[in-house]
């Protein structure tokens, strides 16, 4: 502020003659750029420019002895000076020499750098190497079109969303722990989920024909049923339903949910997901309206099957348990069927234990059905 006062003393607001237009070198201002704000600097540079131009023009006008033009230009300079002074005064009142904002410090970024590996897995459900690999793949989708210095880094976005999915907590709690506001975290959540959905088909894929022998061997080790390539079932993810269609989302367990159909392998690798239907829809309807019938139809020549519970129909590519077994052979089949099919139940338990937002203990998801999907 002392520098500003000194400059104002040297630059009178209105000048009557050419002698009253002092020449102030530009280095006088730019050398002290670090000591004054951007608005002050803009004012000084603009005023210095028009004063220099005024001095040159007035000298030319005086040589031509045109006194009227000289007075008109002096009045114009005084008007410009007054306007600039008002702008600078308003800037002082509003901002009091506005300072640069401090860049935010995101706690999740520091946590990843200092936490032990087991704590990283406990907090984010992924190891450090997998997190960095995921960030590298999602970074083009998470970067803003204009890279601002205060923008949230992609790594912080991914970590905060992973923490939210793993904890099943509220947005406000996760936002505070991550060092951002709740509205900002809401935008980050939508952005990261959209990016994950964009790359979903790179990871959740049905196995190729060349992989079938290995897949069948793994399933055979579970229950000694040959030619099984997947276990299919559905699970519920609780949500707060839309007011206009509440009953559509009410499932047979008397709470509101989305129905998720999953096919998994013997090692609990998920090869198919369908989460488009509300909780009241039956498993058979979801299966018939998914890509499963088409995919299994393409593999009919391989004589392979999926395995499902009694809620599904017994199809040429889908094995279900025998209702009311009458012979010992049928009982042994049901026992082997149960040992093989239980892998999908373990997959559901593991998935909901790892990401608590999917479990009832995490509470119902307060999002639209489309976002829950």
Residue pairs with C-beta under 8 A, 6 or more apart in sequence:
1 97
3 32
3 35
3 36
4 36
4 40
7 24
7 28
7 29
7 44
10 22
10 24
11 22
11 24
11 47
11 51
12 20
13 78
13 81
13 82
13 85
14 74
14 77
14 78
14 81
14 82
15 21
15 51
15 54
15 74
15 77
15 78
16 74
17 74
18 55
18 58
18 59
18 62
21 51
21 54
21 55
21 58
22 51
23 52
23 55
24 48
24 51
26 45
26 48
29 41
29 44
29 45
29 48
33 41
36 44
36 97
37 91
37 95
37 97
37 98
37 99
38 98
39 87
39 88
39 91
39 95
39 98
40 88
40 91
40 97
43 84
43 87
43 88
46 84
47 81
47 84
50 77
50 80
51 77
54 73
54 74
54 77
57 73
58 70
58 73
58 74
61 69
61 70
61 73
62 70
91 98
101 150
103 149
103 150
104 150
104 179
104 180
105 179
106 152
106 153
106 156
106 178
106 179
106 180
107 177
107 178
107 179
108 156
108 159
108 160
108 163
108 177
108 178
108 179
109 153
109 155
109 156
109 159
111 123
111 159
112 120
112 124
112 128
112 131
112 155
112 159
115 123
117 127
117 128
120 126
120 127
120 128
120 131
121 127
123 163
123 166
124 131
124 159
124 162
124 163
124 166
125 162
125 165
125 166
125 354
125 355
126 134
126 162
131 155
131 158
131 159
131 162
132 155
134 158
135 154
135 155
135 158
137 199
138 154
138 158
138 192
138 195
138 196
138 199
139 154
141 191
141 194
141 195
141 198
142 154
142 157
142 158
142 191
142 192
142 195
143 151
143 154
144 151
152 180
152 184
152 188
156 178
156 180
157 188
157 191
157 192
158 192
159 178
160 174
160 175
160 178
160 180
160 185
160 188
161 188
161 189
161 192
161 193
163 174
163 177
163 178
164 171
164 174
164 185
164 189
164 357
165 355
165 356
165 357
166 354
166 355
166 356
166 357
167 173
167 174
167 356
167 357
167 362
168 355
168 356
168 357
168 358
168 359
168 361
168 362
168 363
169 362
171 182
171 185
171 186
171 189
172 182
174 185
175 181
175 182
175 184
175 185
178 185
180 188
190 371
193 371
200 273
204 270
204 271
204 272
204 273
205 271
206 263
206 271
206 272
206 295
207 215
207 229
207 265
207 271
209 299
209 302
212 229
212 299
212 302
212 304
215 229
215 230
215 265
215 266
216 226
216 227
216 228
216 229
216 304
218 265
218 266
218 267
219 225
219 228
219 229
219 231
219 265
219 266
219 307
219 340
220 226
220 228
221 266
222 266
222 339
222 340
222 343
223 335
223 336
223 337
223 338
223 339
223 340
223 341
224 336
225 307
225 319
225 336
225 337
225 340
227 303
227 304
227 305
228 304
228 305
228 306
228 307
228 319
228 340
229 265
229 299
229 304
229 305
229 306
230 263
230 264
230 265
230 271
230 272
230 306
230 307
231 263
231 264
231 265
231 306
231 307
231 308
231 340
231 341
231 343
231 344
231 347
232 261
232 262
232 263
232 272
232 287
232 292
232 306
232 307
232 308
232 312
232 318
232 344
233 261
233 262
233 283
233 308
233 309
233 341
233 344
233 345
233 348
234 259
234 260
234 261
234 262
234 283
234 286
235 259
235 260
235 262
235 348
235 352
236 251
236 253
236 255
236 257
236 258
236 259
236 260
236 279
237 257
237 258
237 260
237 275
237 358
237 365
237 372
238 255
238 256
238 257
238 360
238 363
238 364
238 365
239 249
239 256
239 257
239 258
239 364
239 365
239 366
239 367
239 369
239 372
240 256
240 364
240 365
240 366
240 367
241 248
241 249
241 250
241 256
241 278
241 369
242 249
242 368
242 369
245 278
246 256
247 280
248 278
248 280
249 256
249 257
249 258
249 278
249 279
249 280
249 369
250 256
250 279
250 280
251 257
251 259
251 279
251 280
252 280
255 279
255 360
255 364
256 279
256 364
257 278
257 279
258 275
258 277
258 278
258 279
258 369
258 372
258 373
259 275
259 277
259 278
259 279
259 281
259 283
259 286
260 273
260 274
260 275
261 272
261 273
261 274
261 275
261 277
261 283
261 286
261 287
261 290
262 270
262 272
262 273
262 274
262 344
262 347
262 348
263 270
263 271
263 272
263 292
263 306
263 344
264 270
264 271
264 343
264 344
264 347
265 271
265 343
266 343
268 343
268 346
268 347
268 350
270 347
270 351
272 290
272 291
272 292
272 295
274 286
274 290
274 291
275 372
275 373
276 373
277 285
277 286
277 289
278 369
282 311
283 308
283 311
283 312
284 311
284 312
284 313
287 293
287 312
292 306
296 304
296 306
296 317
296 318
297 317
299 317
300 316
300 317
304 317
305 317
305 318
305 319
306 317
306 318
306 319
307 318
307 319
307 320
307 337
307 340
307 341
308 318
308 319
308 320
308 341
309 320
309 321
309 341
310 320
310 321
310 323
312 318
312 320
313 320
314 320
319 337
320 337
321 333
321 334
321 337
321 338
322 330
322 333
322 334
325 331
325 333
325 334
351 358
352 358
352 359
353 359
356 362
357 365
365 372
